[in-house]
Every structure is written in structure tokens, then in C-alpha cells.
């Protein structure tokens, strides 16, 4: 992705390359492909900054996805990210991608699991 463009051009590039070949950028030293963008016409949302190689301003990982900025200051919301290993995640989960949640069952659910076994 050439980041020195207005938000509308970034959005068109990302959406135009959905699936094949994909619009990609370098984040944390690895190639990450962006999928499912939309223009965001709102105030800058709260989120965790994510430096993107070549971008003049870091992206923001928000509860709705990854917000990236055009050179016009307008925003694009990216919904999904795919890593070099093929793993695709919702962009909103970028910082929690490596976390695993333990499933805790209630007593009733434990009994049901035993009955099913």
C-alpha cells in the first residue's frame, strides 16, 4: 500500500484488491494483508496505536477494526488482517491474536459434558 494518498484512494485500493492479490503493508516486520475496508466518517475513535511501515501516522486498533489514515487526515476502517502464515483475524483482535481464552464450564455444563461422554 502506498500510504501517501487520500483516504478514499486507500479504501479503493484495499477493496479493489480484496482476496487476490490483496493490499498489504509491513507491520512489526511481517507482511500483513488488509481486507474489508470502509471509509470512516466520524471522530477519531479510541484505540491502541499500531505503527505501519511507510504510513505517516500509526494506525489505531479499535473495537471495530484497524483505523488507518490517508494523507488528507480522513480515515479508513479495515475489518480483517491476514498474516504471512495464512492466519486471518479480525483487525480489532490484532493485539490479542496470540491470547487464548480458557473455557470455564458451569456445574450444569460439566454434568452435561459428562452425560454426553
C-alpha positions in Angstrom: 0.0 0.0 0.0 1.3 3.4 -0.9 0.3 5.4 2.2 0.8 8.9 0.6 -2.8 9.0 -0.7 -6.2 10.4 0.4 -8.4 8.0 2.5 -10.7 7.4 -0.5 -7.8 6.1 -2.6 -6.6 3.9 0.2 -10.1 2.4 0.6 -10.4 1.9 -3.1 -7.0 0.2 -3.2 -7.8 -2.2 -0.3 -11.3 -3.0 -1.5 -10.1 -3.4 -5.1 -7.5 -5.9 -4.1 -9.7 -8.0 -1.7 -8.8 -11.6 -2.0 -6.4 -11.5 -4.9 -3.6 -10.3 -4.7 -4.5 -8.4 -1.5 -3.4 -5.0 -0.3 -0.5 -5.4 2.1 1.8 -3.5 4.3 4.6 -4.3 6.8 3.7 -4.3 10.4 6.1 -5.5 13.1 8.5 -6.8 10.4 5.9 -9.0 8.7 3.7 -8.7 5.7 0.1 -8.2 6.7 -2.7 -8.2 4.1 -5.7 -5.9 4.6 -9.3 -7.0 3.8 -12.7 -5.4 4.0 -12.3 -1.6 4.2 -14.8 1.2 4.5 -14.5 4.9 4.8 -14.9 6.2 8.3 -16.7 9.5 8.7 -16.6 10.1 12.4 -14.3 11.5 15.0 -11.1 9.6 15.7 -12.0 6.6 17.8 -10.2 5.4 20.8 -7.7 2.6 20.2 -4.2 1.3 20.6 -1.6 2.7 18.2 -0.1 0.4 15.7 3.0 1.6 13.7 2.7 0.7 10.0 5.8 0.9 7.8 5.6 3.8 5.4 2.5 5.3 7.0 2.9 8.9 8.2 0.6 8.2 11.1 0.2 5.0 13.1 -3.0 3.0 12.7 -5.4 2.5 15.6 -6.6 -0.9 16.6 -10.2 -0.2 17.8 -13.1 -2.4 18.9 -14.4 -2.2 15.3 -11.1 -2.8 13.4 -7.9 -1.1 12.3 -8.3 2.6 11.5 -5.7 3.9 9.0 -5.3 7.5 7.9 -5.0 9.0 4.5 -2.7 12.0 3.7 -5.9 14.1 3.9 -6.4 13.2 7.5 -9.5 11.1 6.8 -9.9 7.6 8.0 -10.4 4.1 6.6 -11.6 1.2 8.7 -10.1 -2.2 7.9 -12.1 -5.2 9.2 -9.7 -8.2 8.7 -6.0 -8.8 8.6 -4.1 -11.9 7.2 -0.6 -12.8 8.3 2.2 -14.4 6.2 1.3 -17.8 7.6 -2.2 -17.6 6.2 -3.9 -16.9 9.6 -6.7 -14.3 9.2 -8.0 -12.4 12.2 -10.5 -9.6 12.8 -8.4 -6.4 12.8 -9.9 -5.5 16.2 -8.1 -8.5 17.7 -4.6 -7.6 16.5 -3.1 -7.2 19.9 -5.0 -10.2 21.4 -4.3 -12.6 18.5 -1.9 -14.7 20.5 -4.0 -14.9 23.6 -6.1 -18.0 24.3 -9.1 -18.0 26.5 -9.8 -20.9 28.8 -13.3 -22.2 28.6 -14.9 -22.5 32.0 -18.0 -24.6 32.4 -20.7 -24.2 35.0 -21.5 -27.2 37.1 -24.6 -27.9 35.0 -22.5 -27.7 31.8 -19.9 -30.1 33.4 -22.6 -32.6 34.1 -24.0 -32.3 30.6 -20.5 -32.9 29.2 -20.1 -36.0 31.3 -23.5 -37.3 30.2 -22.5 -36.7 26.6 -19.2 -38.6 27.1 
